[in-house]
């Protein structure tokens, strides 16, 4: 499952980061690395962007970027 399909209040553990070049590097630099727990806090009314909680900070990314992030475990928090 990819991060863009996770509903607010749910989370998961990142298994891999897709994309290429600068986009992939940017996602990794923001802390979205494999084996990191991430939770979707909320999604904007029009569906984009989405607010994430990871590593004790809040990060906002676009759904297109979230679609590049694969999760290996999905949980309700």
Secondary structure, DSSP 4 states (H G I P E B T S, - for coil): -BGGGPPTTEEEEEEEE---HHHHHHHHHTT--TT-EEEEEEE-TTS-SEEEEETTEEEEE-HHHHTTEEEEEEEE-
